[in-house]
Amino acid sequence: MAYRVCFVCTGNICRSPMAEAVFRARVADAGLDDLVKADSAGTGGWHEGEGADPRTVAVLVENGYGLDHTARRFQQSWFSRLDLVVALDAGHLRALRRLAPTEQDAAKVRLLRSYDPAADGGDLDVPDPYYGGQDGFEECLEMVEAASDGLLAAVREQVEGRAA
């Protein structure tokens, strides 16, 4: 059975689809795409059914990533099928842990930048680029990329632990 990861931000049109695209690319490069599945969602349903923000798509394409995305809202029932829920900021982390039906499910929720060894331990948020310019989306991608290698290493360890 595949190890399932879901990235979560507010509206599921900027940060979480960006993290999903980058992580999927890392998983594919590692040859783990049969063992690890990634998707994304939002804490709110404001953008359900919409594609990713055009600025997100532009930054991803400029950096060699692909994305086929439709926004959706995270559902409590998903916890039972997910191995890891990756929040993009502390507000998402709190909302998801409150939504979790059990303590075990709440323990599945982690901040993305907690996987970046160079990140400042005091502020692990990926800032929301939505209301800013293109540079905010580029900064977001840099943070996502920096955390994705550590996340992949942690997930690989879990996947290999299942096989043992």
N, C-alpha and C positions, 0 to 999 in steps of 0.2 A: 504494500500500500504506500502511496506517495506521501511525502512529508509536505504539509500544506501551510503556506505562509500568506497572510493577508495584511497589506499595508493600509493604514487608515489615517486620513486627514479630515478636514471639515466638510468640504463639498465634493471631494473625489474628482476634481478636475485639474488640480495643479500638482501638489506635492506627492500624494499617494500614487497617482498613475506614473509619475516620474520615477518614484522609487521602484514600482513594479517593473517598469521597462528596464531599468538599470540592473535590478537583481535578476530578472529573467535572462538578460544577456550574460551576466556572470555565471549563472547556473548552466546555461548552454555551453559557454566556453570551458567550463569544468567537466562537461560531459555528464551532467547530473539531471538533464531535463526529463528523463524517465522517472527519476526518483523524487524530484522536488517540483512542486507546482506553486506558482505565485499569482495572486490577484490583488485587487484593491477595492476600497469602499470609503464612504464618508460617514461621519457621525450624524450628519443631517441629510435630508433628502432634497435640498433646494435644487440640485442640478441633475436629479435622476433622469436617465434617458439621454442626456447630452454627451457629446464627445468631450475630450480633454480641451482645456484652454489652448487656443492657437499658439500662445507664447510657449507653453509647455511643449507642444508638438515641435515648434520651430527649434527650440534649444536641444531637444532630443535628436532631431534629424541632423542638425548641425554637428552633433557629436557622435553620429553613427548608430543611434538607437532607433528601433522601430516601436510603434505603439498602435494597437487596435483597441480602442477603449470606449466603453459606455459607462457613465457614472451611475452608481447605485449606493444605497444606504446600507450600512452594516446592520445585520440582524442578530439578535441575541442567540437565536437557534444555531447560528454558524459556529459558535464556540465548540460544539461537540465534534465537528469535523475538522477543525483547525488545530494545528500543532503550535503555531506561533502567530500572535497578532502584534504587528509592529506599528506603534503610534508615532506620528511625526512631530508632536509636541506634547508638553505636559498636560495641557487641557484635554487632548485626545486620550492620553493615558488615564487620566482620572475618569473621564466619561466611560471609557471602555471597561475599566475595572468596576465601576458602579453597575454597569450593564451585565457583567459576568454573573451567571447563575450560581457558580460555586467558587470556592477559594482556589481550586485547581485551575479553573478557567481564568480567574483573575491573574494567576501566576503566569499565564501564557502571554500576557501583555507586557511588551517591553518598548522602550524608546529606541528609535533607529540609531541615533547618534551615540547610544551607549555601546555600540559596536565599533566606534571609531576611537582608537587609543589616543589620538591626538586631540580629541574634543575636550573642551573645558568642562570638567565635572559639575560646575555650578549651573551651566546653561547648556542643556542638551537639545533645545528646540531647533527645528528647522523652521526659520521664519516664513510666514505666509507671503508669497510674492504677489498675490492676486491684485492688490491695490497699487502696486508699484510699477516700475518699468522693467524692461528686458533684463537689466543687470541683476535684479532680484531673482529671476528665473535661473540665470547663470550661476549665481551664488548658491541657490537651492541645489542645482545639479552637482556642484562641487561638494557640498555637504553629503548628499546622497551617495555619490561615488566614493567618498572617503570612508563612509560607514559600511558600504556594501561588501568590501573584502572581508572585514571582520565578521559581518553577518553570515557570509558564505562559509567561512571557517567554522562558525558555531553550528550552522545547519549541517554542514558536512559531518561534523563530529556526531550529531544526533542521528543522522542517516546511517553512518557506519556503525553506530552503537546498536541500531535496530537489526542490522545484518549479522551482528556477532552472536 
